[in-house]
Amino acid sequence: MIRLAPIGIMHAMQKHIVSIVVVVIGLTGAHSFEAIAFADLVQETFDPAGRAAAVLAGARKALGGEEKLRSVKTLQASGDFRRSMGEMQLEGELELLLETPDKLRRNEAIGVPGGATMVRTEVLNGADVWEESSQRGGMGGHMMTMMRGPGGREMTEEQMREMRRRTRRADLARHTLAWLLTTDAPITYAGVAEAPDGRADVLDVKPAEGPAMRLFIDQETRMPLMLTWQGPQMRMMVRRGPGGPPANADQMPRPSTDPAADEPPREVTFELRFDDYREVDGVLLPYRISRAVNGTVNEEWTVKTYKINAALKGNTFTR
């Protein structure tokens, strides 16, 4: 697991700053920021919504312009990724397919101990959600996501389905915001993040459904650097046993031998970080994306290919 330590707090901010709230975030080599000092600004000195709109307009222009970004109806990204799960280091292939305004598909093929490859698909199709898992090779066993309610209680199938729907809608909102700077949520200007190598404008994004987010946009390049939000940390585990997993992940048996399964999920801070922007059909997109929990990177994705407005198969978002 990669661990990066903060190195200190930065300089004083502009004269209209009245209070400093320090937020220290460790970043990988994908970014020049190693520590961030965040400043709350005096609301009376400017219009937070208007300032946010101006920052967002500048960033959209830098990514390719309003016309280009609005023309993106489908986006497909695929590449290699690495993930830390406790002591395990997993590698595999990841593909995301989204179709505006309400469809998202995530395909993973992960190598697990024993020589097996776990193939998992998670889909949001409007109000519908579904997922499937299968196994190739190995000696049996399967991987599953454990989800628990308040106090560690097991959830009903209906509760799990609703949680999956909310989770995937939030995932879709984050990806369309990060890649295309598109959202229907209110946005306000929150302050400036400063580090030795540069500064970033910070925007607060508050969707009607899902957790509030903070978007960091580099003041020099106008590229999105990072997206942060808070939420419960889901548990994942690998179970070994005879045969492969059920074809439908909703029918997987819940494990009863893991002591941690009875503990409620922890509230943590998630971070998505973006780097290595390259042009794809007139739009700049990041080819390195990492995910961190409480400042510790646990997933790194190297995108090999993007496809914009490619014709998707008719059954991409249906079983």
Number of C-alpha atoms within 10 A of each C-alpha: 14 11 12 15 13 14 12 12 17 16 10 11 19 10 8 13 16 11 12 14 9 16 12 19 19 20 24 17 10 14 15 14 21 21 23 26 22 24 22 17 21 16 12 8 9 12 13 20 16 13 17 22 16 13 19 21 16 18 22 25 16 15 25 18 16 16 10 15 19 12 10 15 13 18 21 18 19 21 17 17 22 17 19 15 14 10 7 11 15 15 19 18 18 20 19 19 21 25 19 13 14 14 21 27 23 18 19 20 21 21 20 19 14 12 12 18 20 24 19 21 18 19 25 25 20 14 11 14 21 19 18 18 23 18 23 14 12 16 16 17 20 25 21 21 13 15 22 21 16 10 10 14 13 17 14 11 11 9 14 17 16 15 15 20 20 18 16 23 21 16 15 22 22 21 18 17 18 23 19 23 20 16 17 11 15 12 22 19 26 23 23 23 24 23 19 13 10 13 19 25 24 25 25 22 23 17 16 10 12 17 15 16 19 20 25 24 24 20 18 10 13 20 25 29 23 23 24 20 17 17 14 15 15 13 15 13 14 14 12 15 11 9 12 19 23 15 14 14 20 15 11 15 10 12 12 9 8 8 8 11 18 14 13 18 20 11 12 15 16 21 24 21 24 23 19 14 15 13 12 14 13 13 20 20 24 21 19 18 19 22 20 23 16 13 21 20 23 18 21 19 21 20 20 11 12 21 14 16 15 12 9 14 8 7 7 14 21 13 8
